[in-house]
Amino acid sequence: MSLTLWLYRNPTLITTGDAINSFLTQPDEMTSGLCLFSEDSMYLHWEWRTGSSETPQCESVRQKRLDCLTSPVYKHEYWFWGQSASTKRWIMCFILYLSQTLSRLARITFYRFLPTFAAGFISFSQTTGPDSNFSLAVDVPVGKNVLPFHLSLFTAALLANLPQALISYVYITFNNIFTCMLAGKEWMDFATRRRPLRVTSPTGQQRSTYWLQLPYHYSLPLFALSSALSWLASQSLFVVRVIVRDKGQLLPPNFMISTCGYSPGAITLTLILSFVIVSATIATAARRYPAGMPLSATCSGAISAACHPPADDHDVAVLPVQWGVVSVKDGVGHCSFSSKLVSPPVPGRRYY
C-alpha cells in the first residue's frame, strides 16, 4: 500500500474540493446548462434522459417534474444537514446502533435476573478428601459477576471482543455521516463567501485537507467519544479465568474455569454515552444550511454542473472561488464557480 501511494502520482479524487478542482480544470459538457441541479434533480435528469425511471408515476406528476428539469428556476431552499447523507447511510448507521443497543439491553436484563438462578450453574464444588473441599459460588466477590457457563479461552476472548468490533463499525458509520454533513457545509459556504479549494494535493492558493478529513472541532470530540466508548465496552465484558485450589493450595486436576465477566455499571454507562452520540448526531442533522446554492451532497454530476466557469476565467481552480451568477444572456443567467466577481441568483429567474 505504501509503495502504491508513493508511486501513484496521478491526481486523486478524495474530497469535494478535489472534485471541484477536476471539473473546473476540465468542465464536463454532459452537465452544461444544469447549474441549478441538486443531487435529487440530477438523478431525475438521468432517469429522464435514459428512460430508466424506477418508480411508476401518474402522467401529471411526471410532467410537472420534467418541467422543473427543462425550465430550471432558482428558488431559495433551506437544506437540512442530514440531507447530505443518503438514506441508505442513515439506515445502516441506525441498524448498527440499534443492534448494539438492544444487545446491551438484553445483557442488562439477563444479568439482572442472573443471581436468582446462578447458583445452579456456577456453584462448583469437588471433594478430594474428607477435610479438603473447595467451592466457587455467586455470593463470593470473585464469582458474583460472571457468566453462568464454562467456555474455552479462545471462545471467551472472542465473545469479550465482539462488542469492540460492533462499536468500531458504529463509529465508522457515524464518522461517515458527519463527513457527508460537513462536506455539504463546505459546499454551501461557497455561495456566501469566496475561499480557496481544500484539496489533497494543494497548488497555488489551494488549502490542504484536514488530517482526519473533518474539522478538528468535530473530529477530536468524535475520536474522544469513540475512545471512551471502546474503553467502557472493554470494561463491560471481559475474560475471566478462575483457578480453584483446595485448602492445601493444591491444584485439582482439570479444574480451571474460563468464562466472561461483566460489569452492569459499565454497560449502563456505555448505553448512556452511545445515546449522547446519537442525540448529538440527530441534533446536527436537524440544522439547516444557509440558502444559496443547490445541495450536491456527494453527487459528482451535481458538482460537475456547478463547475462551468467563463472562458476568460483562467486558472480558476487554484484561486479563491465563489459560486454565483457569472453571466446573463437574453434574460437567462448562468451560475458557476468563478474566481471573478459573482452575484447571488435572484429567486424566480431562470438560470442555465
C-alpha positions in Angstrom: 0.0 0.0 0.0 2.8 2.4 0.9 4.6 1.6 -2.4 1.4 2.3 -4.3 0.9 5.6 -2.6 4.5 6.6 -3.3 4.5 5.5 -7.0 1.0 6.6 -7.9 1.3 10.3 -8.8 -1.9 10.9 -10.7 -4.4 13.4 -9.2 -6.7 11.9 -6.6 -10.4 12.4 -6.1 -10.9 12.1 -2.3 -12.6 15.3 -1.1 -15.3 17.6 -2.6 -12.5 20.1 -3.3 -10.7 17.5 -5.4 -13.8 17.0 -7.5 -14.4 20.8 -7.9 -10.8 21.2 -8.9 -11.0 18.5 -11.5 -14.3 19.8 -13.1 -13.1 23.4 -13.1 -9.9 22.3 -14.9 -11.8 20.2 -17.4 -15.5 21.0 -17.4 -17.9 18.2 -18.4 -20.1 19.1 -21.3 -22.6 16.5 -20.3 -23.7 18.7 -17.4 -23.6 22.0 -19.2 -26.7 24.1 -18.6 -27.7 22.3 -15.4 -26.2 24.8 -12.9 -29.3 24.7 -10.6 -29.4 20.9 -10.3 -29.1 19.4 -6.9 -28.3 15.7 -6.2 -32.0 14.7 -6.4 -32.5 16.8 -9.6 -29.5 15.2 -11.2 -30.8 11.7 -10.6 -34.2 12.6 -12.0 -32.4 14.1 -15.0 -30.5 10.9 -15.8 -33.7 8.9 -15.4 -35.5 11.2 -17.8 -32.6 11.1 -20.4 -32.2 7.3 -20.2 -35.9 6.5 -19.7 -35.0 4.3 -16.7 -37.3 5.7 -14.0 -37.6 3.0 -11.3 -40.9 4.3 -9.8 -44.1 4.5 -11.8 -45.8 7.9 -11.6 -49.0 9.4 -12.9 -48.6 11.5 -16.0 -49.4 14.8 -14.4 -46.8 14.3 -11.6 -44.2 13.1 -14.1 -44.8 16.1 -16.4 -44.5 18.5 -13.6 -41.2 17.1 -12.6 -40.0 17.2 -16.2 -41.0 20.8 -16.5 -38.8 21.6 -13.4 -35.9 19.9 -15.1 -36.3 21.5 -18.6 -37.0 25.0 -17.2 -35.0 25.4 -14.0 -36.0 28.4 -11.9 -34.0 29.5 -8.9 -35.7 29.1 -5.5 -34.5 29.9 -2.0 -34.2 26.4 -0.5 -33.0 25.6 3.0 -31.5 22.2 3.2 -31.0 20.2 6.3 -27.6 19.0 7.2 -28.9 15.4 7.3 -29.8 15.6 3.6 -26.2 15.5 2.7 -26.0 11.8 3.7 -28.0 9.3 1.7 -31.0 7.4 3.2 -29.0 4.1 2.9 -26.2 5.6 5.1 -28.7 6.7 7.7 -30.4 3.3 7.7 -27.2 1.4 8.0 -26.0 3.7 10.8 -29.1 3.2 12.9 -29.3 -0.5 12.2 -25.8 -0.9 13.7 -26.6 1.4 16.6 -29.9 -0.4 17.5 -28.2 -3.8 17.2 -25.5 -2.8 19.8 -28.1 -1.0 22.0 -30.5 -4.0 22.0 -27.7 -6.4 22.7 -26.6 -4.4 25.7 -30.2 -4.1 27.0 -30.6 -7.8 26.6 -27.4 -8.3 28.6 -28.6 -6.0 31.4 -31.9 -7.8 31.6 -30.1 -11.2 31.6 -27.6 -10.1 34.2 -30.3 -8.5 36.4 -32.0 -11.8 36.9 -28.9 -13.9 36.8 -28.4 -14.2 40.6 -31.8 -15.8 41.0 -30.8 -18.9 39.2 -27.0 -18.7 39.0 -26.3 -21.0 41.9 -27.3 -24.0 39.9 -24.9 -23.1 37.1 -21.9 -21.5 38.6 -21.6 -23.1 42.1 -18.8 -25.6 41.6 -17.6 -28.0 44.3 -15.4 -31.0 44.4 -14.1 -33.1 47.2 -10.7 -34.7 47.2 -10.7 -35.9 50.7 -12.6 -35.8 54.0 -11.2 -32.5 55.0 -10.3 -30.9 51.6 -13.2 -29.4 49.6 -13.5 -26.2 47.7 -16.3 -24.2 46.1 -17.0 -21.2 43.9 -20.4 -19.6 44.4 -22.1 -16.5 43.2 -22.1 -15.0 46.7 -18.3 -14.6 46.9 -16.8 -11.4 45.4 -14.8 -13.1 42.6 -17.6 -15.0 41.2 -20.5 -12.6 41.5 -20.5 -11.1 38.0 -19.5 -13.9 35.7 -21.5 -15.7 33.1 -23.0 -19.0 34.3 -21.3 -21.3 31.9 -17.8 -22.6 31.1 -16.1 -21.5 27.9 -12.8 -22.3 26.2 -10.2 -19.5 26.5 -10.5 -18.7 22.8 -14.3 -18.6 22.8 -14.3 -16.4 25.9 -11.8 -14.0 24.3 -13.9 -13.9 21.1 -17.1 -13.2 23.0 -15.5 -10.5 25.0 -14.2 -8.7 21.9 -17.4 -8.9 19.8 -18.7 -5.6 21.2 -15.5 -3.9 20.2 -15.9 -4.9 16.6 -19.5 -3.7 16.6 -18.6 -0.4 18.2 -15.9 0.0 15.5 -18.5 -0.4 12.8 -20.8 2.0 14.5 -18.0 4.6 14.8 -17.2 4.2 11.1 -20.9 4.8 10.1 -21.3 7.8 12.3 -18.0 9.3 11.1 -19.2 8.8 7.6 -22.4 10.6 8.4 -20.5 13.6 9.8 -18.1 13.6 6.8 -21.1 13.9 4.5 -22.8 16.6 6.5 -19.6 18.7 6.8 -18.8 18.2 3.2 -22.2 19.7 2.5 -21.4 22.6 4.7 -18.2 23.3 3.0 -20.0 23.2 -0.4 -22.8 25.5 0.7 -20.4 28.0 2.1 -19.1 28.7 -1.4 -22.4 30.6 -2.1 -21.8 33.1 0.7 -18.1 33.8 0.7 -15.0 33.4 -1.5 -12.5 30.8 -0.4 -9.8 28.6 -1.9 -10.5 24.9 -2.5 -9.4 22.3 0.1 -7.7 19.5 -1.9 -5.5 16.5 -1.3 -2.5 17.9 -3.2 -2.7 21.7 -3.0 -1.2 24.1 -5.6 -1.4 27.8 -5.9 -3.7 29.2 -3.2 -5.4 25.9 -2.5 -5.6 24.5 1.0 -4.7 21.0 2.2 -7.3 18.7 3.7 -7.8 18.0 7.3 -5.7 15.3 9.0 -8.8 13.3 9.9 -10.9 14.5 6.9 -13.1 16.5 9.4 -12.6 19.9 11.1 -10.8 19.4 14.4 -13.7 20.7 16.5 -15.7 17.8 15.1 -13.1 15.1 14.6 -11.4 15.4 18.1 -14.7 15.1 20.1 -15.8 12.2 17.9 -12.4 10.5 18.4 -12.6 11.1 22.2 -16.1 9.8 22.5 -15.2 6.7 20.4 -12.2 6.0 22.6 -14.3 6.3 25.8 -17.0 4.0 24.3 -14.3 1.4 23.4 -12.9 1.6 26.9 -16.3 1.2 28.5 -17.0 -1.7 26.2 -13.8 -3.4 27.4 -15.0 -3.0 31.0 -18.5 -4.2 30.2 -17.5 -7.8 29.1 -14.1 -9.3 29.7 -12.3 -12.7 30.0 -12.2 -14.3 33.5 -10.1 -17.4 34.3 -10.6 -18.9 37.8 -8.1 -21.4 39.2 -9.7 -23.3 42.0 -7.5 -24.8 44.8 -8.3 -26.8 47.8 -7.3 -25.9 51.4 -3.9 -27.3 50.9 -3.3 -25.0 47.9 -3.0 -28.0 45.6 -4.4 -27.6 42.1 -7.1 -30.2 41.4 -6.8 -31.8 38.0 -8.8 -30.2 35.2 -10.4 -27.5 37.3 -9.7 -24.2 35.7 -12.7 -22.2 34.8 -12.7 -19.9 31.7 -15.7 -17.6 31.1 -16.6 -14.0 30.8 -17.1 -11.4 33.5 -19.4 -8.4 33.1 -20.0 -5.0 34.8 -23.6 -3.8 34.8 -22.3 -0.3 35.6 -20.0 -0.1 32.6 -22.8 -1.5 30.4 -25.1 1.3 31.6 -22.5 4.0 31.0 -21.9 2.6 27.5 -25.6 2.9 26.7 -25.7 6.4 28.1 -22.7 7.5 26.1 -23.9 5.9 22.9 -27.3 7.7 23.4 -25.4 11.0 23.8 -23.5 10.4 20.5 -26.8 9.6 18.6 -28.5 12.6 20.1 -25.7 14.9 19.0 -25.8 13.4 15.5 -29.6 13.9 15.2 -29.2 17.5 16.5 -26.5 18.2 14.0 -28.6 16.7 11.2 -31.5 18.9 12.1 -29.5 22.1 11.4 -30.1 24.0 8.2 -27.6 25.2 5.6 -27.9 28.8 4.5 -29.9 29.2 1.3 -27.8 30.0 -1.7 -26.9 27.1 -4.0 -28.3 23.6 -4.7 -27.1 20.8 -2.4 -24.9 18.4 -4.3 -24.0 16.1 -1.4 -21.5 13.7 -2.9 -23.1 13.5 -6.4 -20.4 14.0 -9.0 -23.0 15.1 -11.6 -24.3 17.9 -9.4 -20.7 19.0 -8.6 -19.8 19.0 -12.3 -22.9 21.0 -13.2 -21.7 23.9 -10.9 -18.3 23.9 -12.5 -18.7 25.7 -15.9 -16.7 29.0 -15.4 -16.5 31.7 -18.0 -14.0 31.2 -20.8 -11.8 34.1 -19.7 -11.5 32.8 -16.1 -8.1 31.3 -16.3 -6.5 29.2 -13.5 -9.8 29.3 -11.7 -9.1 26.1 -9.7 -6.0 27.4 -8.0 -7.5 30.7 -6.9 -10.2 31.5 -4.3 -13.6 30.8 -5.8 -17.2 31.6 -5.1 -20.5 30.2 -6.6 -23.0 32.6 -8.2 -24.2 34.3 -11.3 -21.3 34.8 -13.8 -23.2 35.9 -16.9 -26.7 36.8 -18.2 -27.8 36.3 -21.8 -31.3 37.1 -23.2 -32.6 37.3 -19.7 -31.3 33.9 -18.7 -28.4 33.7 -16.3 -25.6 31.2 -15.8 -24.2 30.2 -12.4 -20.9 28.6 -11.8 -17.8 28.6 -9.5 -15.5 31.5 -10.5 -12.5 33.4 -9.3 -14.1 36.6 -10.7 -16.8 38.7 -9.2 -20.2 36.9 -9.0 -23.7 38.0 -7.9 -26.3 35.9 -6.0 -29.0 34.4 -8.1 -32.5 36.0 -8.0 -35.4 33.8 -6.9 -37.9 33.3 -9.7 -35.4 33.8 -12.5 -34.1 31.1 -14.9 -30.5 30.0 -15.0 -28.8 27.5 -17.2 
